[in-house]
């Protein structure tokens, strides 16, 4: 490339590379990777994730100013982390300041980290017996015969609906 065009700065070379090799599929692939990437402090380090996103956005939009790129990337961080980064960094802010603020917020607070169960809690839960976990279930029994083995619908004892029991009186003579 230098043989054909001579010595130029990096921005000119970068724009020439993009115009020559940037096909629609390449642009679609870069846009999808940016849209699907959401910051997770357990998966990525702040520096590597931020720089990867910055490279992708600057490749798609080479004329976009750094403050806009930083704002676009901070939106992908998520609610509380995004808000705390924006509060910490005054606009316009350099990429270094954004990364330092992001790392500082993540290291000092639990923002950007997912909640995980305490390992001691899981040991305590396993010790609890199954009987303690279940509430007391009332015993179901048949209202016709009083047995617990079945319900009235399946009862084999025949009863009449309006059955009146006759009590015999014993007469004294």
N, C-alpha and C positions, 0 to 999 in steps of 0.2 A: 504494500500500500504506500509505503514511503517512497519507493522508487517511482511510482506513478504520480504522486501528488506532492512530494517534497516533505519538509518538516512542518508539522502543525502541532498545536497543543492538543491535550487529551480530549477536551470537549468536542473539538472538531472531529477527531478520530472516532469518538464514541457515537456522534450523530451519523457519521458515514456508515459505521457498522450497523447501526439500527436501521438506516434506510436501505442498506443492501440486504441484510439477513432477517430483518424483522417481518415475518409473515404473520398472517392472521392467526394461525394456530399458536405461534410463539406468544403473541400478545394475549390470546385467550388463556393460555397456560399460565403466564405470569400473573394475569388479573385474578384467575381462580385461586392460585396459590396465595395471593395476598388476601383475598376475601375470606378464604377458609382458615387462615392462620390467626388464631386468637392466643394471646399471651397466657402461658401457664408457667408459674415459677418453678414447679417441680420438673417440668419437661425441659425448659430452655433456661439458659442464663440470659440476663437482661441485655447484655452487650451484644451477644451473637444474634439474638432474635431481632433486636432493633436494627442492627446493621444489615441483616438479611432483608428485612422489610424495606429499609431505606434504599438498598440497591435495586430491589424490584420496582419500587415506585419511581425512582429516578430514571430507570431504564424505560419505563412506560411514558413518563412525562419529563423529558430532559430539561424543559424550560421552567419547570415548577420551582419556585423559591423554597429554600430550606425550611422556612417557618411553616409553610403549607404542608411540606412533606412530614415534618415533625408532628403537626396537628393531625394529619391523616393517620399516622402510625399510632399516636396516643389514643385515638378513638378505638383502635383494635385491642387496647389493653383491657377494656372493660370498665364498668361504672365507677367504683370507688377509686381504683388505681388511676384511671384517666383523670378524674376530678382532682385528686391530690397532686398529680403531676402538673396539671394546668395551674393549680394554685401556687405551686412551688416555683414554676418557671414563668418569668415575665416575658411577654411577647415583644419583640422578636428574641428568640433564644437559640443558642447554637445546639447542634446535635450532641456535643459533649455534655452540656448542661442538662439536656433531657435525659441522657443515659445515667449521669451521676444522680439526678433526682430520682429516677426510677429505681436504681439500685439501693439508694438510701432509704426510700420508702419501703421497699420490700424487705430490707434487712432489719429495719426498726419496728415495723408493724406486721400484722398478719394479713394485710391487704395484698391481694394477688395470690394468696395461698388457699388451697382448698382445705376444708375441715376434715380431719381424719379422726377416727375413734382412738381414744387412749388405750394402749395395750393393757393397762391394768384393769380397765373397765371390762374388756373382753374376757379376762380371766375370772373376774367376779361373776359375770353373766353365766359362764359355763358351769360355775359351782352351784348355781341355783337349780334346784330340782324342778322337774317338769310339773310336779303337783303344785308347787308354789306359784308357777306361772299361770296355771289354769284357774279360772274362777269356779266356785262351787256350782255345779250343774244340778238343777232339781231332778229328783228321781221321777221318771214318768211311769205311771201305772194305770191299769184299767179301772175305770170307775164302775164297771158292772160287777166284776168279781174281786177286785182289789189286788191282783197279782202284778208284779213288775215285769214279767216276761213279755207282755204284749199290751196293746192299747185296745180300747173299746171297739174300734172298727174291726179288729181281727179276733174278737173274743168268741170262743166257742160255746159259752154258756148262753142258753136261750132264756131271754126274759121278755115279758110282755111290757108294753109301754105303760099301761095304766094298771099294773098288777097291784092288787090290794091283798095284803096278807091277812088272813082271817085268824084271829086269836080265839082259841076255844076257851070258853070259861068252864071251869070245873064247878059243878053244882054240888053242894053238900046235901046229903039226904037226911 
